[in-house]
Structures are given as structure tokens and as C-alpha cells.
Amino acid sequence: MGMVVDFDAFVGLGRVRTDDGAEYMFHCAEIADGSRDIAVGTRVSFRLVSKFGREEAAAVTPT
């Protein structure tokens, strides 16, 4: 679980912060409901995947 702390719809990238303070990047294609936009402050669930040598958020789902 976490919260979207940053999202730039123009470039399609955002960051989600977990409840313990870790932050992970995500691409708008990872928003599970198919939308390409998500509001900052939205509580989300997600899973971590390894991409390009680092962990990123995937299957970002508003809760």
C-alpha cells in the first residue's frame, strides 16, 4: 500500500511512496484500470517488479 506523491501526465511518470517511506517510480501504463492519469494523493496498492536494474511499481491500483 502507498500513496501517489508525484505524477506528470505529460511524460506519463509518477512516484508512489509506501507507508514506511520508500519511493518507487511507475509509468502510466502500469495504472491497472487502463487510465493514463492518476491524482496525487490517491491511495494505491501495487506490486514491485525489477526493471532496468531497479525496483519499480507495477499494477498500480487505486484503493
BAMAR-175105 format. One record per residue (C-alpha): x, y, z. Coordinates in nm, 3 decimals, padded with zeros to 5 digits. Example, Ala and Ser with C-alpha at 12.3 -4.5 7.8 and 13.67 -1.06 7.14 Angstrom:
BAMAR-175105
01.230 | -00.450 | 00.780
01.367 | -00.106 | 00.714
This chain:
BAMAR-175105
00.000 | 00.000 | 00.000
00.107 | 00.354 | -00.060
00.015 | 00.694 | -00.198
00.088 | 00.872 | -00.525
00.321 | 01.160 | -00.433
00.402 | 01.285 | -00.783
00.261 | 01.233 | -01.131
00.339 | 01.414 | -01.456
00.071 | 01.329 | -01.714
00.274 | 01.489 | -01.995
00.561 | 01.239 | -01.960
00.349 | 00.964 | -01.801
00.573 | 00.909 | -01.500
00.499 | 00.919 | -01.130
00.618 | 00.814 | -00.788
00.441 | 00.620 | -00.517
00.551 | 00.629 | -00.153
00.491 | 00.329 | 00.070
00.359 | 00.361 | 00.423
00.715 | 00.306 | 00.552
00.859 | 00.587 | 00.336
01.016 | 00.402 | 00.041
00.951 | 00.555 | -00.302
00.914 | 00.379 | -00.637
00.868 | 00.515 | -00.988
00.589 | 00.399 | -01.217
00.482 | 00.458 | -01.576
00.121 | 00.544 | -01.663
00.093 | 00.210 | -01.848
00.112 | 00.045 | -01.504
-00.214 | 00.203 | -01.384
-00.432 | -00.106 | -01.361
-00.768 | 00.044 | -01.462
-00.632 | 00.147 | -01.804
-00.645 | 00.521 | -01.744
-00.336 | 00.725 | -01.822
-00.376 | 00.969 | -01.532
-00.392 | 00.945 | -01.154
-00.428 | 01.217 | -00.895
-00.156 | 01.300 | -00.647
-00.270 | 01.186 | -00.303
-00.453 | 00.877 | -00.431
-00.406 | 00.571 | -00.208
-00.294 | 00.275 | -00.417
-00.189 | -00.085 | -00.396
00.088 | -00.212 | -00.623
00.347 | -00.481 | -00.667
00.719 | -00.438 | -00.716
00.899 | -00.553 | -01.030
01.263 | -00.528 | -01.126
01.321 | -00.316 | -01.439
01.647 | -00.176 | -01.568
01.831 | -00.283 | -01.253
01.594 | -00.121 | -01.002
01.258 | -00.188 | -00.844
00.954 | -00.008 | -00.984
00.584 | -00.011 | -00.900
00.358 | -00.216 | -01.129
-00.015 | -00.290 | -01.135
-00.085 | 00.041 | -00.960
-00.447 | 00.014 | -00.840
-00.643 | 00.291 | -00.665
-00.794 | 00.163 | -00.341
